[in-house]
Amino acid sequence: MEGDDPMTRVLLGLSYVSIALMFGSLIFLGISELVACVRRWRSRREAKLAADRLLESVADVSYHQLPDAAEDAASSSCVICVEDYGESERRFVLPGCAHTFHRGCIAPWLRQGNTTCPLCRSRPTAAGIPLPPAQPHRISTAEDMV
């Protein structure tokens, strides 16, 4: 009988082991990707919540309430939408660097995970609420896993 041949048994056993290893590898890769997706989702969610807390904790100010308003010609327009501020228009002032923006312009910027000022790249904080550190997008290498 052919099935009783020792070489056939060895090859059949190796085939089963190879198939099991392939399926195990696929399951491992799937679980690894799922964990990475959950981590990215949590990071984005944390950044959005921190941005919302920052936006809620800082009130808009009018042009006349800004320090050195008469001397600050550079802040006559929002650097995000590049529109000039109106005399009566209120501005959102980022804590720390004091750069001004339209609230409608800076809110999406912060909620998208940008944790720095779009003008000077400093990290704003308000009322003891720091934004989470920026998560660099990088590719894992074999050295990272050792």
C-alpha positions as CSV (number, residue, x, y, z in Angstrom):
1,M,0.0,0.0,0.0
2,E,1.1,3.5,-0.8
3,G,-0.2,5.0,2.4
4,D,2.1,2.8,4.5
5,D,5.3,4.2,2.8
6,P,7.4,6.0,5.5
7,M,8.3,8.8,3.0
8,T,4.7,9.4,2.2
9,R,3.9,9.7,5.9
10,V,6.7,12.2,6.4
11,L,5.7,14.3,3.5
12,L,2.0,14.2,4.6
13,G,3.0,15.2,8.1
14,L,5.2,18.1,6.8
15,S,2.3,19.3,4.6
16,Y,0.0,19.4,7.7
17,V,2.6,21.3,9.7
18,S,3.2,23.8,6.8
19,I,-0.6,24.4,6.4
20,A,-0.9,24.9,10.2
21,L,2.0,27.3,10.3
22,M,0.5,29.3,7.4
23,F,-2.9,29.6,9.1
24,G,-1.2,30.4,12.4
25,S,0.8,33.2,10.7
26,L,-2.3,34.6,9.1
27,I,-4.2,34.6,12.4
28,F,-1.2,36.3,14.1
29,L,-1.0,39.0,11.4
30,G,-4.7,39.6,11.6
31,I,-4.6,40.0,15.4
32,S,-1.6,42.2,15.1
33,E,-3.3,44.5,12.6
34,L,-6.4,44.6,14.8
35,V,-4.4,45.7,17.8
36,A,-2.6,48.3,15.7
37,C,-6.0,49.7,14.5
38,V,-7.3,49.9,18.1
39,R,-4.2,51.7,19.2
40,R,-4.5,54.2,16.3
41,W,-8.2,54.7,17.1
42,R,-7.5,55.3,20.8
43,S,-4.8,57.8,19.9
44,R,-7.1,59.8,17.6
45,R,-9.9,59.7,20.1
46,E,-7.6,60.9,22.9
47,A,-6.3,63.7,20.7
48,K,-9.9,64.7,19.8
49,L,-11.0,64.7,23.4
50,A,-8.0,66.8,24.5
51,A,-8.6,69.2,21.6
52,D,-12.3,69.5,22.7
53,R,-11.2,70.2,26.3
54,L,-8.7,72.9,25.1
55,L,-11.4,74.5,22.8
56,E,-13.9,74.6,25.7
57,S,-11.4,76.0,28.2
58,V,-10.3,79.0,26.1
59,A,-12.7,81.8,25.4
60,D,-12.7,83.9,22.3
61,V,-11.4,87.4,22.6
62,S,-12.1,90.6,20.6
63,Y,-9.3,92.5,18.8
64,H,-9.3,95.1,21.6
65,Q,-8.7,92.5,24.3
66,L,-5.5,91.2,22.7
67,P,-2.2,92.3,24.2
68,D,-0.3,94.6,22.0
69,A,-3.2,94.6,19.5
70,A,-2.0,97.8,17.8
71,E,1.5,96.6,17.3
72,D,0.7,93.1,16.0
73,A,0.3,93.6,12.3
74,A,1.3,90.0,11.6
75,S,-1.9,88.7,13.2
76,S,-4.3,90.7,11.1
77,S,-5.3,87.5,9.3
78,C,-6.0,83.9,10.2
79,V,-3.1,81.8,8.9
80,I,-5.3,78.8,8.3
81,C,-8.0,80.3,6.0
82,V,-5.8,83.4,5.2
83,E,-8.8,85.7,5.7
84,D,-8.4,89.1,7.4
85,Y,-10.0,89.5,10.8
86,G,-12.8,92.0,11.0
87,E,-12.6,94.8,13.7
88,S,-15.5,93.3,15.6
89,E,-14.6,89.6,14.9
90,R,-13.6,87.5,17.9
91,R,-10.5,85.3,17.8
92,F,-9.3,82.1,19.5
93,V,-6.0,82.7,21.1
94,L,-3.8,79.5,21.6
95,P,-2.4,79.4,25.1
96,G,1.3,79.4,25.2
97,C,2.3,81.0,21.9
98,A,-0.7,83.4,21.8
99,H,-1.2,83.1,18.0
100,T,-4.8,83.9,17.0
101,F,-7.2,82.0,14.7
102,H,-10.8,81.8,13.8
103,R,-12.3,79.2,16.1
104,G,-13.9,77.5,13.1
105,C,-10.4,77.1,11.5
106,I,-8.4,75.9,14.5
107,A,-11.0,73.5,15.8
108,P,-10.7,71.0,12.9
109,W,-6.9,71.4,12.9
110,L,-6.7,70.3,16.6
111,R,-9.4,67.6,16.3
112,Q,-7.6,65.9,13.4
113,G,-4.8,65.1,15.7
114,N,-2.5,68.1,15.1
115,T,-1.2,68.8,18.6
116,T,0.8,71.9,17.8
117,C,0.2,75.5,16.7
118,P,0.0,75.6,12.9
119,L,2.2,78.7,12.8
120,C,5.0,78.1,15.3
121,R,4.6,74.3,16.1
122,S,4.6,74.9,19.9
123,R,2.3,72.7,22.0
124,P,-0.6,74.6,23.5
125,T,-1.9,73.9,27.0
126,A,-4.8,75.4,28.8
127,A,-5.9,75.2,32.4
128,G,-3.5,72.3,33.0
129,I,-4.8,70.3,30.1
130,P,-1.9,69.4,27.8
131,L,-2.6,67.9,24.4
132,P,-1.2,64.4,24.0
133,P,2.1,64.1,22.3
134,A,2.1,63.8,18.5
135,Q,2.3,60.2,17.4
136,P,4.8,59.9,14.6
137,H,3.8,57.7,11.8
138,R,6.7,55.2,11.3
139,I,7.2,51.8,10.0
140,S,8.2,49.0,12.4
141,T,11.4,47.2,11.7
142,A,12.8,43.9,12.9
143,E,15.0,45.9,15.3
144,D,12.0,47.4,17.0
145,M,10.7,43.9,17.8
146,V,13.9,42.8,19.5
